[in-house]
């Protein structure tokens, strides 16, 4: 969150939850929270929050295609993360 944005406690909490054990995941998830999450609809935001409950190795497996999910919302988030990876 940059200093020009008003402080949003929910976004601050999500940013904290995006701090994982893997730098690559940190970068992807933080970018999503900063650029996509605030303008997403409630269903997409809920899917992102569900993704954050997933252990790092499972998220990595989803991102690398070694695993898949039956949760269509989470699958959509994974697709967005892959499409809009770190700059």
C-alpha positions in Angstrom: 0.0 0.0 0.0 1.5 3.3 -0.9 1.2 6.5 1.2 -1.3 8.1 -1.2 -3.9 5.4 -0.6 -6.2 5.8 2.5 -5.5 3.2 5.2 -7.8 0.3 4.8 -7.6 -2.2 7.7 -8.9 -5.1 5.6 -6.3 -4.5 2.8 -3.6 -4.2 5.5 -4.6 -7.5 7.0 -4.7 -9.1 3.5 -1.3 -7.7 2.7 0.0 -9.3 5.9 -1.5 -12.7 5.0 0.1 -12.5 1.6 3.5 -12.6 3.3 4.3 -16.2 2.9 7.4 -18.3 3.2 8.3 -17.9 -0.5 9.3 -14.6 -2.0 7.8 -15.5 -5.4 4.4 -16.1 -3.8 4.8 -12.8 -1.8 5.3 -10.9 -5.0 2.4 -12.4 -6.9 -0.1 -12.2 -4.0 0.9 -8.7 -2.9 0.6 -7.4 -6.5 -2.9 -9.0 -6.7 -4.0 -7.4 -3.4 -2.7 -4.0 -4.5 -3.9 -3.9 -8.1 -6.8 -6.3 -8.5 -8.5 -7.1 -5.2 -9.8 -3.6 -4.4 -11.9 -3.5 -7.5 -13.0 -7.1 -7.6 -16.5 -8.2 -6.8 -17.3 -9.8 -3.5 -17.3 -13.3 -4.9 -13.8 -12.9 -6.3 -12.5 -11.3 -3.1 -13.9 -14.3 -1.2 -12.1 -16.7 -3.5 -8.8 -14.8 -3.0 -9.3 -15.1 0.8 -9.9 -18.8 0.4 -6.7 -19.1 -1.6 -4.8 -17.5 1.3 -5.9 -20.4 3.6 -4.1 -22.8 1.3 -0.6 -23.9 2.3 2.3 -22.5 0.2 3.2 -25.8 -1.4 -0.4 -26.3 -2.6 -0.5 -22.8 -4.0 2.8 -23.4 -5.8 1.4 -26.7 -7.2 -1.7 -24.8 -8.5 0.5 -22.1 -10.1 2.8 -24.6 -11.8 0.0 -26.8 -13.0 1.0 -29.8 -10.9 -2.3 -29.6 -9.2 -5.8 -28.3 -9.8 -8.8 -27.2 -7.7 -12.5 -27.9 -7.9 -13.1 -24.4 -6.5 -13.9 -22.3 -9.6 -13.3 -19.1 -7.8 -9.8 -20.1 -6.7 -9.1 -21.5 -10.2 -10.0 -18.0 -11.5 -7.6 -16.3 -9.1 -4.8 -18.7 -10.1 -5.5 -17.9 -13.8 -5.4 -14.1 -13.0 -2.1 -14.6 -11.0 -0.5 -16.4 -14.0 -1.8 -13.9 -16.5 -0.7 -10.8 -14.5 2.5 -12.1 -12.9 5.1 -9.9 -11.3 6.4 -7.0 -13.3 
